[in-house]
């Protein structure tokens, strides 16, 4: 490994949200393993949660060229940062974080542990302002979109849909014709949540449209996917962003590279901003093979008490064993014990296990898990694909509507339950996934898992693309001292 003082210095700057931080920490770990100097710029709020719930400092302690720096996300500590209010982040970042970032970059506060200036910035692809700042001082900026390629492509073409008169949405079940590569299966109801507005100047719609259109201005685009999963859509994206590194599934490539370089100091561990309850692993150990459906709606979804009850009844009535991760802030209102019907309490006692947050990669890899009821966030989708676990999709937000359509109609990895929250439908879908169509979905999931593993193994597309990314970062000329 080269001397710390001579290695390129990469600044990694995620959007301050769980799914984005998680993925970009995995990339930071991979680049650190390759001997690059890394500064990871985290929000104060998220960094404090990482320190509270993970061993993040110990995990990176073996890399002398790695350091954390923190910056305000512009929101008060008691802001929920979930549900629809997660979009408050963007206004706060623009107002508070953007000028702070400029000051930190220009004043040398983001220099490496040895005082070296930044030679490359890898920034969350939903944030374009670092491109302008990088251009001003001659630092190459790479965009990293943590969403699926299929959703990136839909975001990129929002303006085309507006010009074609396809937005605002008029009929949810008609096919969308303005997204090349998806004309035969993408319905209006499968468009990202931001598209479900009557007002085309809606700030959230405009934000994702305008920020996504900035990616061709970046030096390159990193996507957490693999060619055998999203190859056809990637061909379309390359007509707009020719330099793309597909390096996913990132969590799996990190796992493999750590296994090949195992030391007592290096291990993959949680990037969670929530407290993990590991008691569920012991419960899973006692369950039969492929008998459990795991339920989690991610870090942002918020549901009503009525929706919670529909899911609960559907799961209990399906007679399948279930493990359910219920975040403390998942439900908009508190559910008192007296509100929970006796049959749900009894049904859960017999077949269910409920905790606040789980080690999800371990849960999905457990032999007892045979299905995943998910919000279809991209990290969760990739983790399920790698583990070979079929999915029932109940998308909530952003890219999740597109992802769930691809899961059911393109990749044939499960069922899409979007826009429905009914106990009878939930019961039937759980039964279909876990019993009636189990073999069909398991076979399809096993094949995609094989392709995912191939892509991150030596000689695979993602393996080679990561090596090329590292090589290209090394070849970037050092930025002038600023």
C-alpha positions, 0 to 999 in steps of 0.5 A: 500500500502506498504512503498516505502522503502520496495517495490521491485524496477523495472527498465523499459527500452523501445526502444526509439520509440513511440509505445514502450514507449507508451506500457511500460508507461502503464505497469509502471502505472499498476505496480505503482498502485500495489505499486511497486517502478518504475524507467522509463528510457526514452531517452532524446529526447522522454522525452522532447517530453512527457513533451511538449505534455502530462501531464506525470509528473502530471499523475505519481505524486501520486506515491511516488516511481515512477521516470523518468531517462533519457539516450541518444539514441545516435542520434542528435535531428534533426534526423527524427526517422521515415521511414527506418531511424528509424533503425538508433536507433539500431546502436546508442543505441549499440554505445552510450546508451549501455555503458551509461546504464552499467555505470548508472546501476553499479554506482547506478544512477538508484537506486530508489527515496529512494536509493534502488538498482534495484531488477528487470529490464523489458527491451524492448525485442528487446534489449538483452544487459541488460540480460548480465549486469543483470546476472553480478550483479544478477538482474533478467531481463524480456523481454517485446516484444511490437509486436504481438505474431504472429510476435515474432514467425516469427522473432524467426524462421528467421534462420529456414526459411534461413536453409530451403531455404525459404529466400531470398524470391523467390515467394511472393505469395507462402506459408511459410512452416517453421513457425509452426502454420501458414503453411496454410495462411502465404505467403512470402508477409506476412513476416516482412519487414526485410525479403524482402532482397536479402542479408541474412547478411543484418544488419536489418534482422540479428538484429531482428533474433539475438535479438529475439533469446535471449529472452529465456535467459531472466527470463521471457517474457511479451507479450501485447496480450491475450490468446483468440486472439493468444493462438495457436501461444503462445503454440508454443512460450512456447516451446522456452520461457516457462515463458510467461505473456500475459497481454494485451490489456494493455491500456484496463487493465489499464483503468479498474484498474484506474476505480476501484481505481479512485482518482482525481490524477489518470487518464489515459492520453496520452503517445503521442510524438506528439501534439494531436488535440482534435478538431476532437472529436467535428467533430465526435460528429456531424457525424452519427452512424458508418459512419466515417472511421478513417485513421492513419498510425502511428508514423513511416510510411513515404509515397510519395506524389503520395501515399498520393494522391491515398489514398486521391482520394480513400477516397473522391471517396468512398463517406464515411466520413473520419477522417485522422490523417496526421503527419507533417512528414508523407509525404517525400516531402512537398505538396503545396496547389497548388498541391491539385486538386480542387475535393479533396479539395471539397470532403474533405470539404464535408465529411472529416476532417484532423488533425495532430494527434488524441487521438486515443483510444477516436477516435476508441471508438467514436460511429461515427467511423465504420472503421479504415484504419491503418498501422497495428502497434500492439498498433493500432491493439489492440486498434481497437480490443478492440473498436470493429472497423473493419480494412483495413490494409496497413502495412509499416514496421516490424511486420505490414505485419504479423499483417495485415494477421492475421487481415484479414485471421485468426481473420476475422476483416477486409481487407488486402491491403498490397503492393497496393496503388491504388485509385480504390482499396482503394475506393472499400475496404472502400466501402466493409468495411463500406457498402457491408460487414459491418455487417459481419465485425462488428459481428466478431469485436464485438466478439473479443472485448468481448473476449478482455474485458473478458481477462482483467476483474477480473478472465480473463487470462490477469488480472490473469497473471498481478497479477502473474507478480506482485507477482513474482516481489515481490518474486524476491530476492533483488539484492545486492547493487551495 
